[in-house]
């Protein structure tokens, strides 16, 4: 099969699901018994609902968590006591490698990897060798996680990797000339760059992994109020139009159950068999952004976030920064 014919068009396929669909809707009727999944950040917000949906369909789920005791309490309280919890701090490269080594010891295959954990618009912080924390956590942590777990994904035969991006990608392309914001920090541009990185990661991983049966998707979950907003004061969210002065969330925001639907759909839908390397929203493949649309800031995917050349370059830069590359 030619490379061309394996490239999935960035265009909706008519999934039958949409903005209001929930994670439980998209797994209804699916049997995931015998499947193994990892969901980073799977103990709060949409991560928790993603874990709930995958578990309800029979998958064995591991949740890596920065605070494993807290994660275990939350999952137990949610009736998900069978979910495995392991320690992992995505901002710490050695911790990522240690988690992957432990996982591989007891799991020869991994069918689903959902890179869900993230930080957003955080104050300036440096981790590791001086990396900007949003890029380091949201992208580089997951990059190393994928590359160290690669043997189990390849062994599964038809694994899927889902990378949570967002419309935040529209705030910034990859700043290859200043990835770590050494020339002045902007919390929203830093978040935008990290979310563009999450989208490009799926583009390049799909190209590299498809010969091993591994397909990758980037996902915009929608606007949802979760712990992701922990760094934002209410007045900033009011000014952005996300809520009114009384704290009521504006119409159009999703519940966590709805927010988890697109990543769960991308990870499990039979309709996506043989596809990958695309950005999805509202439980379907997204259209390219229409710059003339009044909703251009909130709908569709910008060209810079699905650019194959930028994706290949970002992969090479990430491999150089982390010293990890399963495809070298």
C-alpha positions as CSV (number, residue, x, y, z in Angstrom):
1,X,0.0,0.0,0.0
2,X,1.4,3.4,-0.9
3,X,2.2,6.1,1.7
4,X,-0.5,8.3,0.0
5,X,-3.3,5.8,0.3
6,X,-2.5,5.3,4.0
7,X,-2.8,9.0,4.7
8,X,-6.2,9.7,6.4
9,X,-7.9,12.9,5.1
10,X,-8.5,15.6,7.7
11,X,-12.3,15.5,7.1
12,X,-15.3,14.1,9.1
13,X,-16.3,10.5,8.5
14,X,-19.9,10.8,9.9
15,X,-19.3,8.9,13.1
16,X,-22.9,9.1,14.4
17,X,-21.7,10.8,17.6
18,X,-21.3,14.5,18.3
19,X,-20.8,17.4,20.7
20,X,-23.2,16.0,23.3
21,X,-22.1,12.3,23.2
22,X,-20.5,10.8,26.3
23,X,-17.7,8.4,26.8
24,X,-20.2,5.7,27.8
25,X,-22.1,6.4,24.6
26,X,-19.1,5.7,22.4
27,X,-18.2,2.4,24.1
28,X,-21.7,1.1,24.2
29,X,-21.7,-2.4,22.6
30,X,-17.9,-2.6,22.5
31,X,-16.0,-5.5,24.1
32,X,-12.6,-4.5,25.4
33,X,-11.9,-7.6,27.5
34,X,-8.3,-8.7,27.0
35,X,-7.3,-5.2,26.1
36,X,-4.7,-3.2,28.2
37,X,-4.9,0.6,28.5
38,X,-2.9,3.4,30.1
39,X,-4.6,6.8,30.8
40,X,-2.3,9.5,32.2
41,X,-4.1,11.8,34.5
42,X,-6.9,9.2,34.7
43,X,-8.1,10.1,38.2
44,X,-9.7,13.6,37.6
45,X,-11.9,15.4,35.1
46,X,-12.1,13.8,31.7
47,X,-9.3,11.3,32.5
48,X,-11.5,9.7,35.2
49,X,-14.5,9.5,32.9
50,X,-12.2,8.0,30.2
51,X,-11.0,5.3,32.6
52,X,-14.6,4.6,33.7
53,X,-15.7,4.1,30.1
54,X,-12.8,1.8,29.2
55,X,-13.2,-0.2,32.3
56,X,-16.9,-0.6,31.8
57,X,-16.2,-2.1,28.4
58,X,-13.8,-4.6,29.9
59,X,-10.4,-3.1,29.4
60,X,-7.6,-3.5,32.1
61,X,-6.6,0.1,32.9
62,X,-3.4,1.5,34.5
63,X,-3.5,5.1,35.7
64,X,0.0,6.6,36.2
65,X,-0.3,9.5,38.8
66,X,1.9,12.1,40.4
67,X,0.0,11.5,43.6
68,X,-0.7,7.8,43.6
69,X,-2.3,7.6,47.0
70,X,-4.7,10.4,46.1
71,X,-5.5,8.8,42.7
72,X,-6.2,5.4,44.4
73,X,-8.7,7.1,46.8
74,X,-10.5,8.9,43.9
75,X,-10.7,5.7,41.8
76,X,-11.9,3.6,44.7
77,X,-14.6,6.2,45.6
78,X,-15.7,6.2,41.9
79,X,-16.2,2.4,42.1
80,X,-13.0,1.7,40.0
81,X,-11.0,-0.2,42.6
82,X,-9.8,-2.7,40.0
83,X,-7.9,0.0,38.1
84,X,-4.1,-0.2,38.7
85,X,-2.4,3.0,40.0
86,X,1.3,3.6,39.6
87,X,3.5,6.6,40.5
88,X,4.6,8.9,37.6
89,X,5.6,12.5,37.4
90,X,5.6,13.5,33.7
91,X,7.9,16.5,34.3
92,X,10.6,14.1,35.5
93,X,12.1,12.1,32.7
94,X,13.7,9.4,34.9
95,X,10.3,8.9,36.6
96,X,8.7,8.3,33.2
97,X,11.4,5.7,32.3
98,X,11.0,4.0,35.7
99,X,7.2,3.7,35.3
100,X,7.6,2.3,31.8
101,X,10.1,-0.3,32.9
102,X,7.8,-1.4,35.7
103,X,4.8,-1.6,33.3
104,X,6.8,-3.6,30.7
105,X,7.9,-6.2,33.3
106,X,4.3,-7.4,33.8
107,X,2.6,-6.3,30.5
108,X,3.9,-7.7,27.2
109,X,1.3,-5.8,25.2
110,X,-0.4,-2.4,25.4
111,X,-3.4,-1.8,23.2
112,X,-4.4,1.8,24.2
113,X,-2.3,4.7,25.4
114,X,-4.2,7.9,26.1
115,X,-1.9,10.8,26.9
116,X,-4.5,12.8,28.8
117,X,-2.6,14.5,31.7
118,X,-1.7,18.2,31.2
119,X,-1.0,21.5,32.9
120,X,-2.4,24.8,31.5
121,X,-1.4,28.4,31.6
122,X,0.9,27.8,34.6
123,X,3.3,30.3,36.1
124,X,6.8,30.2,34.6
125,X,8.6,27.1,35.9
126,X,11.7,25.2,34.7
127,X,12.1,21.5,35.0
128,X,14.9,19.1,34.1
129,X,17.7,20.9,32.3
130,X,15.9,24.2,32.2
131,X,12.9,23.1,30.0
132,X,9.7,25.2,30.1
133,X,7.3,23.2,32.2
134,X,4.2,23.1,30.0
135,X,6.2,21.8,27.0
136,X,8.2,19.5,29.2
137,X,5.1,18.0,31.0
138,X,2.5,18.0,28.3
139,X,4.8,17.0,25.4
140,X,8.2,15.7,26.4
141,X,6.9,13.6,29.3
142,X,4.5,11.9,27.0
143,X,7.1,11.6,24.2
144,X,9.4,9.7,26.5
145,X,6.5,7.6,27.8
146,X,5.5,6.5,24.3
147,X,9.1,5.7,23.2
148,X,9.8,3.7,26.3
149,X,6.5,1.8,26.1
150,X,7.0,1.2,22.4
151,X,7.8,-2.5,22.6
152,X,4.4,-3.3,24.2
153,X,2.5,-1.1,21.7
154,X,4.2,-2.7,18.7
155,X,3.6,-6.2,20.2
156,X,-0.2,-5.5,20.5
157,X,-0.5,-5.7,16.7
158,X,-3.2,-3.0,16.4
159,X,-2.6,-0.5,19.2
160,X,-3.9,3.1,19.3
161,X,-2.3,6.2,20.9
162,X,-4.4,9.2,21.6
163,X,-2.8,12.6,22.3
164,X,-4.9,15.2,23.9
165,X,-4.5,18.5,22.2
166,X,-7.0,21.4,22.3
167,X,-8.0,24.5,20.5
168,X,-5.2,26.0,22.5
169,X,-3.0,24.8,19.6
170,X,-4.4,27.9,17.7
171,X,-2.5,30.2,20.1
172,X,1.0,29.2,18.9
173,X,2.9,27.0,16.4
174,X,6.1,25.3,17.6
175,X,8.6,28.0,18.4
176,X,11.7,26.1,17.2
177,X,13.9,29.2,17.7
178,X,12.9,29.5,21.4
179,X,11.1,26.3,22.6
180,X,11.8,27.1,26.2
181,X,10.7,30.8,26.2
182,X,14.1,32.0,27.2
183,X,13.3,35.4,25.7
184,X,10.2,36.2,27.8
185,X,7.5,33.9,29.1
186,X,3.9,34.0,28.0
187,X,1.8,31.4,29.8
188,X,-0.8,31.2,27.0
189,X,1.7,30.9,24.1
190,X,3.5,28.3,26.1
191,X,0.3,26.3,26.5
192,X,-0.5,26.8,22.8
193,X,2.9,25.5,21.8
194,X,2.5,22.5,24.0
195,X,-1.0,21.7,22.5
196,X,0.4,22.1,19.0
197,X,3.2,19.7,20.0
198,X,0.5,17.2,21.2
199,X,-1.1,17.3,17.8
200,X,2.1,17.1,15.8
201,X,3.2,14.1,18.0
202,X,0.2,12.2,16.7
203,X,1.0,13.1,13.1
204,X,4.6,11.8,13.2
205,X,3.9,8.8,15.5
206,X,1.2,7.6,13.1
207,X,3.7,7.8,10.2
208,X,6.4,6.0,12.1
209,X,4.2,3.4,13.8
210,X,1.6,2.4,11.2
211,X,3.9,-0.4,9.8
212,X,3.7,-1.9,13.3
213,X,-0.1,-1.6,13.4
214,X,0.1,1.4,15.8
215,X,-2.1,4.3,14.8
216,X,-2.2,7.7,16.5
217,X,-4.8,10.5,16.9
218,X,-4.8,14.0,18.3
219,X,-8.0,15.0,20.1
220,X,-9.7,18.3,21.2
221,X,-12.0,17.3,24.0
222,X,-14.0,20.5,24.0
223,X,-14.3,23.2,26.6
224,X,-14.7,21.6,30.1
225,X,-14.3,23.0,33.6
226,X,-11.9,20.6,35.4
227,X,-8.7,20.8,37.5
228,X,-6.9,21.9,34.3
229,X,-8.1,25.5,35.2
230,X,-6.3,25.4,38.6
231,X,-3.9,28.2,37.7
232,X,-6.6,30.6,36.4
233,X,-8.3,33.2,38.7
234,X,-12.0,33.5,38.2
235,X,-11.7,37.0,36.9
236,X,-9.6,35.8,34.0
237,X,-12.2,33.1,33.1
238,X,-15.0,35.7,33.3
239,X,-13.0,38.0,31.0
240,X,-12.4,35.2,28.6
241,X,-16.2,34.6,28.4
242,X,-16.0,31.1,29.9
243,X,-18.3,32.0,32.8
244,X,-20.4,34.9,34.1
245,X,-19.7,37.0,37.2
246,X,-21.6,34.5,39.4
247,X,-19.4,31.6,38.2
248,X,-22.0,30.0,35.9
249,X,-20.2,28.2,33.0
250,X,-21.3,29.5,29.6
251,X,-23.5,27.4,27.3
252,X,-21.5,25.1,24.9
253,X,-19.1,23.8,27.6
254,X,-19.1,20.1,28.0
255,X,-19.5,17.9,31.1
256,X,-16.5,15.7,31.9
257,X,-18.4,12.7,30.6
258,X,-18.9,14.5,27.3
259,X,-15.3,15.8,27.3
260,X,-14.0,12.3,27.6
261,X,-16.0,11.1,24.6
262,X,-13.7,12.1,21.8
263,X,-10.5,10.5,23.2
264,X,-12.4,7.4,24.1
265,X,-13.9,7.3,20.6
266,X,-10.5,7.8,19.0
267,X,-9.0,5.0,21.2
268,X,-11.8,2.4,20.5
269,X,-14.0,3.2,17.5
270,X,-14.1,0.4,14.8
271,X,-14.9,3.2,12.3
272,X,-11.3,4.4,12.6
273,X,-9.7,1.1,11.6
274,X,-6.9,1.7,9.2
275,X,-6.9,5.5,9.9
276,X,-4.7,7.8,11.9
277,X,-2.5,10.9,12.1
278,X,-5.5,13.2,12.2
279,X,-6.9,15.7,14.7
280,X,-10.4,14.9,16.1
281,X,-13.2,16.9,17.8
282,X,-16.8,16.2,18.8
283,X,-16.3,12.4,18.2
284,X,-15.2,12.8,14.6
285,X,-12.3,13.8,12.5
286,X,-12.1,17.6,12.5
287,X,-12.2,19.8,9.4
288,X,-9.3,22.2,8.7
289,X,-10.0,25.6,10.3
290,X,-12.0,27.9,8.1
291,X,-10.3,31.3,8.7
292,X,-13.4,33.2,7.6
293,X,-15.6,31.5,10.2
294,X,-16.6,33.5,13.3
295,X,-15.9,30.2,15.1
296,X,-12.3,29.8,13.7
297,X,-10.9,30.2,17.2
298,X,-12.9,27.3,18.5
299,X,-13.5,24.8,15.6
300,X,-11.3,22.9,13.2
301,X,-7.5,22.4,13.2
302,X,-5.0,25.0,12.1
303,X,-2.5,23.9,9.4
304,X,0.5,24.3,11.6
305,X,-0.8,21.6,14.0
306,X,-1.0,18.9,11.3
307,X,2.0,19.9,9.2
308,X,4.0,16.7,8.5
309,X,7.3,18.6,8.1
310,X,6.9,20.3,11.4
311,X,5.9,17.0,13.0
312,X,9.0,15.3,11.7
313,X,11.2,18.2,12.9
314,X,9.5,18.2,16.3
315,X,10.1,14.5,16.7
316,X,13.8,14.9,15.9
317,X,14.2,17.8,18.3
318,X,12.3,16.0,21.1
319,X,14.5,12.9,20.6
320,X,17.6,15.1,20.9
321,X,16.2,16.8,24.1
322,X,15.2,13.6,25.8
323,X,17.8,11.2,24.4
324,X,15.0,8.7,23.7
325,X,13.8,7.5,20.3
326,X,12.3,4.0,19.7
327,X,12.6,4.6,15.9
328,X,16.3,5.6,15.7
